Amino acid sequence: MPRASDKIPASYPILLEDIKLRIRTAQVKAALSVNRELIELYWHIGRSIVKRQRTEGWGKSIVKRLSQDIQKEFAGIMGFSPQNLWYMRAFYTAWTD
C-alpha cells in the first residue's frame, strides 16, 4: 500500500522537465566544447607540419614517424594516422591566407 509520502507532488513533472532540459543543454555544450578543442588541436598540428615543411623540409617519412609516435604514446586514441595528419595539414592550408 502506497504511503502518503510516496505521492508525487503536482510540481514534480515541471521539475523533472526542467532538469532533463538542463542535462540535454549541458550535453550539447560539452559536445560543442570538445569539438572546438579538437578543431584547435587539428589546426595546430596542421600548422606545425606546414612550418616544419617550410623550414626543415619535412616529407612523408617524417609525418609517418610522427603518426607512429603519437599513436604509440596515446594508444587506443584514433585519428592520428599519417593520412589524418595530412588532412590536418590540408585543413590548415585551406583556411590560411
C-alpha positions as CSV (number, residue, x, y, z in Angstrom):
1,M,0.0,0.0,0.0
2,P,1.5,3.4,-1.0
3,R,2.3,5.8,1.7
4,A,1.2,9.4,1.7
5,S,4.8,10.5,1.4
6,D,5.2,8.4,-1.8
7,K,2.6,10.6,-3.6
8,I,4.3,12.7,-6.3
9,P,3.7,16.4,-5.8
10,A,1.9,18.3,-8.6
11,S,5.1,20.4,-9.3
12,Y,7.2,17.3,-9.8
13,P,6.7,16.9,-13.6
14,I,7.7,20.5,-14.1
15,L,10.9,20.0,-12.1
16,L,11.7,16.8,-14.0
17,E,11.3,18.5,-17.4
18,D,13.5,21.4,-16.2
19,I,16.2,19.0,-15.1
20,K,16.0,17.0,-18.3
21,L,16.3,20.1,-20.4
22,R,19.3,21.3,-18.4
23,I,21.0,17.9,-18.8
24,R,20.4,17.9,-22.6
25,T,21.7,21.5,-22.8
26,A,24.8,20.6,-20.8
27,Q,25.4,17.6,-23.1
28,V,25.2,19.8,-26.2
29,K,27.5,22.4,-24.7
30,A,30.0,19.7,-23.7
31,A,30.0,18.3,-27.2
32,L,30.5,21.7,-28.8
33,S,33.4,22.4,-26.4
34,V,35.1,19.1,-27.3
35,N,34.6,19.8,-31.0
36,R,36.1,23.3,-30.6
37,E,39.1,21.9,-28.8
38,L,39.6,19.2,-31.4
39,I,39.4,21.8,-34.2
40,E,42.1,23.9,-32.5
41,L,44.2,20.8,-32.0
42,Y,44.0,19.8,-35.7
43,W,44.7,23.4,-36.7
44,H,47.8,23.4,-34.5
45,I,49.1,20.1,-35.8
46,G,48.5,21.1,-39.4
47,R,50.3,24.4,-38.8
48,S,53.2,22.7,-37.2
49,I,53.6,20.3,-40.1
50,V,53.4,23.2,-42.6
51,K,56.0,25.2,-40.7
52,R,58.4,22.3,-40.5
53,Q,58.0,21.5,-44.2
54,R,58.9,25.1,-45.0
55,T,61.8,25.4,-42.6
56,E,63.2,21.8,-42.3
57,G,61.9,20.1,-45.5
58,W,59.7,17.6,-43.8
59,G,58.3,14.9,-46.0
60,K,56.2,11.8,-45.9
61,S,58.6,9.8,-43.9
62,I,58.7,12.3,-41.0
63,V,54.9,12.7,-41.0
64,K,54.6,8.9,-40.9
65,R,57.0,8.7,-38.0
66,L,55.1,11.5,-36.2
67,S,51.9,9.5,-36.6
68,Q,53.6,6.3,-35.2
69,D,55.0,8.2,-32.2
70,I,51.7,9.9,-31.4
71,Q,49.8,6.6,-31.7
72,K,52.4,4.8,-29.5
73,E,52.1,7.5,-26.8
74,F,48.3,7.6,-26.9
75,A,47.4,4.0,-27.6
76,G,43.7,3.5,-28.2
77,I,43.1,7.0,-29.4
78,M,42.0,7.0,-33.1
79,G,42.5,9.8,-35.6
80,F,46.3,10.3,-35.9
81,S,47.1,8.1,-38.9
82,P,49.5,9.5,-41.4
83,Q,46.6,10.2,-43.7
84,N,44.8,12.1,-41.0
85,L,47.9,14.2,-40.3
86,W,47.9,15.1,-43.9
87,Y,44.2,16.0,-43.7
88,M,45.1,18.3,-40.7
89,R,47.8,19.9,-42.8
90,A,45.2,20.4,-45.6
91,F,42.7,21.8,-43.2
92,Y,45.3,24.4,-42.0
93,T,46.3,25.4,-45.6
94,A,42.7,25.6,-46.8
95,W,41.9,28.2,-44.1
96,T,45.1,30.2,-44.2
97,D,45.6,33.2,-46.4
